[in-house]
Amino acid sequence: MNIRVTGQYAKAWLKDWRQFGHRQLPRHCPICGFHGLFIAAGHPPRWNARCPNCDSRERHRLAYLYYQQAGIGPGKGLKILHFAPEGFFLERMKGDPDYICTDPIMPGVDRREDMTALTFEDATFDIAIAHHVLEHIPDDRAAIAELFRVLKPGGRAILSVPQNWSRIETWEDDTITGEKDRVAAFGARDHKRFYGRDFEKRLGQAGFEVDVFRMPPADEVRFGLLRDEAIYIARRP
């Protein structure tokens, strides 16, 4: 066990020793190869969420597994537009001339783009990636339409959002403005909605053909993934 992991375990133990109970299973991180107990992340904390070696969370590992399966990486000749890039993928793509990353506040990105009014020409990109971004956008339908516009025919938007799978329809209410109210309603003070099972339909209304990527249940356990997390592959015909 390296010094970093030992330190992370010590901090996690002091915060909540119960997460190391005898019922906890070792997990495997596909990003860094670590095998052992994962630790809590989030507020309120989710046990078995964070790799103590590379700090990846559940959605980072799911994204990595999809990128590996789909062959998305440096030197592939794919023009990629990435919103709020994951740290591991940003590092992996460094120096690739076809990769553009953007975020309104994150340091080290290439552009400061408004997702609802992108500055790129039509049919510019092969791939657009946005994990847990659309729930922050006031007009997410405009953002989805922009993704459709800047993708080439056959291009893919790779998307994930927080979802309440027990609800058919997305819940959004512009009258909910207080920070505490938004946390209670949508899960975070800067979220504009909580998506339901109709997210796929919302993508289809913009013209996309949609597939859903999930790992088999046994792999959700093995890699410490969320049971209610999916990646949507929206293809422009």
N, C-alpha and C positions, 0 to 999 in steps of 0.2 A: 504494500500500500504506500503510495507516494505522499509527500508532505502536504500537497494541496488537498488530497482526499481526506487525510487525517484531520486537517484543520477544518474542513467543511463538516465532517462528522461531529467534531467537537462543538462547533457553533450550533448545529442542528440539535444535538443532544441537549444543550443548555436551553434552547427554545422550547423543545417538547420531546422529552426522552421516550415518550410512548410510541413514537414513529419507528423505533428500533425494536419493537416487541417481537416475541418469538414467532408470531404469525406472518411476519413480513418476508417476502420472497426476494432473492437477488434478481436484478433485472440486467438487461444487456443494452448498452448504448450503441446504436449502429454508426453514430457519427465518429466517436473516438475509440470505440472498442472496449470501453470499461465494462466490467462485469462485477456486480455487487449490489448492495442496497442503495436505492435512490433515496433522496431526502425531500422534505416538504418545500413547496413554493406557493406563492400567491397569498392573497388576503381575502377571505380566510384561507389558511394553508390547506393545500392538497398534498396528502402523503404520497410517496412514491412518484413524485413529479419531476424532480430535478436531478440530472446526472451530477454527482459531486466532482467529477473530473473535468468535464468540458462546459458545465453549467447549462446544458440544453434542457428545454422543457418538452412537454408532450408534443406540441404542434411542430416544434423544430425537428423532432425525430421522425414524425410522420411525413413532413415535407422532404426530408433527406431520403427516406425510403422511396418516395415517389420519384424524386429526381434520379435516383439510381436506377429504378425500374424503367423510367422513360428515356434514359440516356441523355439527360440534360446536364451539361457541364462545360468546362472551357474547351476551346479548340474545336467545337462542333460546327462552326459556321452558322450558328443560330443567332439572330438578332433578338436580344432579350431586353425587355423593360421590366424592372423590378421595383415595386413599391415597398417601403419599409423593409429593406432586405435583412434576412437572418445573418447574424455575424459569421457563421461557418461558411455560408454560401458566398457572402461578400468577399471573404478571404480567398475562397477557392477560385472565384472568377476574376480576381485582381489581374489587371493587365490584358484581359480579353477585350479587343477593340469593339466587339459586337455587343458588349454588355453595358447597359445604362441603368443606374440605380437612382432612385429619387425618394425624398422624404421632406416634409416641411421643416423639421427641426433636427433630424439626426445628423451628426457630424460625419464627414468623410464620404458623402454621397455626391453624385455627379450633377444632379439637377434639383431645382425646387419647382416641382410641377403641381398644378392644380388638377386633380384627377378628373374633375368635371369639365375641364377646358384645356386639354393637352395641346402642346405646341408642335407636335409632330404631324407630318403629312399622313394622309390616308395610306393604309396598307404598308406600314413601315416595318412592323415586327413579326417575327415568327412566334414569339412567346411573350406573354405578359403575366407577371406573378404578383399576387396581392393576398397575403395571409393576414387575417384579422385587421383589415383596413376599412372595408366598406361600411362597417357598423359605426365608424367615426364620421362618415361623409353625410352632410345634411341631405343632399339629393343623390342618393345612391343609383337611381335609375339613369341619371345623366352620366354618372361615372361608368356604369356598365355599358352604356351606349358609346362612350368614348373608347373604351377598351375594344369594342367591336370595330369601331372605325379605324383604329391604328393597327389592328392585326391584319396580316395578309390573308387571303383566302386559304383555308386549311390551317391557319394559325390557331394557337391555343391560349386561352386565359386560364391560369391555374389559381384557384381561389379557395379560401376557407373563411368561415365566419362563425362566431358563437351562435349556436342554435338551440332552441327548445324543441326537441323532437316530439314532445307531447302536444304541441300546438300546430294546427294546420296552417294558420296564417301568421305572418310576421306582425309583431306588435310595435307600433310606432305612434307617438303622440307628441306633437310639437308644443303642446301646452305644458308638458312636463319639463321645466327649466331648472329647477333647483338641483344643486349637486347631490344632496341626500336623496331627493326624489328619483333622480336618474340612476343612482346606484341601486336603489330598491327596485326600480322598474326594469332597467336594462343591464345591470351588472357592473357598470362603471360610470363615473361622473361625466366622461366625454363620449359615451355611446349614445347614438341617436335612435336605436331600435334594438329589439331582440328578435332575430330571425326564427321563423317557424319552418315547417317542412316545405313551404312554398318557395324557398330560395331558388330551387331548380327551375320552377315555373317563371320566376322573375328573370332569370337568365335567358330562358327560352323566348320570352316576350321581346327581348332585344335582338333576336335572330340567331342566337347560339343553339348548337346541338350539344347536349350535355351528357356526360358520363360522370359517375361517382366513384372515387377511389377510396377504399378502406382496406386495412390489413385483416387477415383472418383473425377470429377471436383469440386463438392461442398466441398469435404474434402481438396482439394488443397487450396481453399480459407480459409476454417476454420482453417487449421493448418499452413497457411503461407508458402506453398510449391511453388517451381518453376514450371511453366507450361511446361518447357522443360527438366525436370529431370525425369529419370527413373532408376530403379534398374534391372540389368540383372541377372537372376538366371541360371547359366551355370552348367548343370549336366553332370558328367562323366558317360556314360552308363555302 
